[in-house]
């Protein structure tokens, strides 16, 4: 999996680990970013891991671009051979599918959609070969998802479904972006799910909403304890379908500061996952229940 190196202006080096997203490419990106941070190279300002790439920001007055490129290439080769094991956490995110807020929003923007005669969920179910919306929703929340990067909008996680490629949910984005998306919408575009951290424009198909805040600049929520952003690359997300009543109950607990997010610390081994993803996913999710 040879990487491609491209300078962006005077201060950035983009390293593309692969031409398409895969967990192997993501793990290499994550490993390289960590190794670069540990290298303490002079002139490094910031390193950001992406879905299948990473971006290095540097100060050309402190390190020459050619010298930086040489050092990053060495680190990248080490990352290629790194053991694909990480310590991370599994997080359960409750989702109110078919909620009234995303439904009202999508109805306002049907002229921008591929099929204005159906809802986003109906469209996604149809093009992915599911007979009903309920079957599609079950497929969406029955398998875990990897957070491969956080960004574009502050706090927004990009999530990659942890199933074999032929079973991955894939849905195109809207033909033209909306000018509105409810906060905490569970969206999907291409092979990626996302959670809209704030209300705003967007083009991903909308499947539901979560009552859980994931971006907290005011430090008002105890589950966001390290920064204003909850998610970090490497997190594993398990969606759980909830009713309207449970959405209201969780929202009240969040408002009152008594909500407890269900999480479990785990060690994820990519090689074991690739050998038997179904059994490995089951074992991962059992840890959320203390099994």
C-alpha positions, 0 to 999 in steps of 0.5 A, spaced: 500 500 500 504 505 497 503 512 499 502 518 495 506 525 497 503 531 495 505 538 498 500 543 499 502 550 498 508 552 503 506 549 509 502 542 508 504 535 506 498 531 504 500 523 504 494 519 501 495 512 503 490 509 498 486 510 493 479 508 496 477 507 503 478 501 507 480 499 514 487 497 512 488 504 509 485 508 515 489 504 520 496 506 516 493 513 517 492 513 524 499 509 525 503 514 521 500 520 525 501 517 532 508 516 529 509 523 527 507 526 533 512 521 537 518 523 532 518 530 535 521 533 528 523 540 528 518 545 525 512 540 526 505 544 527 500 539 526 498 532 524 491 530 522 489 523 520 483 522 515 479 516 512 485 514 508 490 519 508 493 524 513 495 531 513 502 534 516 502 542 517 509 544 518 514 551 518 518 551 512 523 556 516 524 551 521 525 544 517 526 544 509 520 541 505 525 536 502 528 534 509 521 533 512 519 529 506 524 524 507 523 523 514 515 522 513 517 517 508 521 513 513 515 514 518 510 512 513 514 505 511 514 504 519 507 505 519 506 500 513 509 494 517 505 496 524 501 491 528 494 493 526 492 493 534 489 499 537 486 501 544 479 504 543 472 505 546 466 502 544 460 507 544 453 506 544 449 512 540 441 512 541 438 514 535 430 516 533 429 513 526 424 516 522 423 522 527 419 528 525 424 533 525 429 530 519 422 528 516 420 535 516 426 538 513 427 533 507 420 534 505 422 542 504 428 540 500 425 534 496 426 538 489 434 537 491 433 529 492 434 524 487 427 521 488 422 527 490 417 521 491 420 518 497 423 519 504 431 519 505 430 512 508 425 509 503 430 511 498 436 508 502 432 502 503 430 501 496 437 502 492 441 498 498 436 492 496 432 492 502 424 490 502 422 495 507 425 501 511 425 497 517 429 492 514 434 497 512 434 500 519 436 494 522 442 493 518 444 500 519 444 499 527 446 492 527 453 492 526 458 497 529 462 503 525 469 506 526 470 513 527 475 514 521 476 522 522 472 528 525 472 534 522 469 538 516 464 541 521 467 541 528 465 535 532 462 531 526 464 524 526 465 520 519 463 513 520 465 507 516 461 501 517 465 494 520 462 489 515 464 486 508 464 491 503 459 487 499 454 488 505 456 496 506 450 501 506 452 506 500 447 512 498 449 518 494 448 525 497 443 529 495 443 532 488 444 539 491 445 540 498 440 543 503 441 549 507 438 546 513 439 540 517 437 539 524 442 538 529 444 531 531 442 528 525 444 521 523 446 522 516 449 518 510 453 519 504 457 515 499 459 509 504 460 514 510 455 515 516 456 522 520 452 525 526 451 533 524 454 536 531 450 543 529 444 545 525 446 547 518 447 546 511 448 539 508 447 534 503 447 527 506 441 523 506 437 523 513 435 517 517 434 520 524 437 524 530 440 522 537 439 526 543 446 525 545 450 532 544 457 531 541 460 538 541 460 542 547 464 549 547 461 551 553 463 544 557 456 543 560 456 535 559 460 531 563 461 525 557 465 530 553 471 531 558 477 532 554 475 537 549 469 540 546 469 534 541 466 528 544 469 523 538 476 521 536 479 517 530 479 510 532 472 510 536 467 504 535 460 506 535 454 502 536 447 505 534 441 503 538 434 504 535 430 508 540 422 510 540 420 517 541 418 516 548 425 514 550 428 520 545 424 525 550 427 521 556 434 521 554 433 528 552 431 530 559 436 526 562 441 530 558 438 537 560 438 535 567 446 533 567 444 525 569 445 522 563 450 516 563 453 514 556 454 507 555 461 505 553 466 500 554 474 500 553 477 495 548 483 492 544 481 492 537 485 487 532 484 488 525 487 482 523 482 478 527 477 482 525 478 480 518 478 473 519 471 473 522 468 480 522 461 477 524 464 474 530 469 479 532 463 484 532 459 480 536 464 480 541 466 487 541 458 489 542 458 484 548 463 488 552 458 494 552 453 489 556 459 487 560 459 480 557 
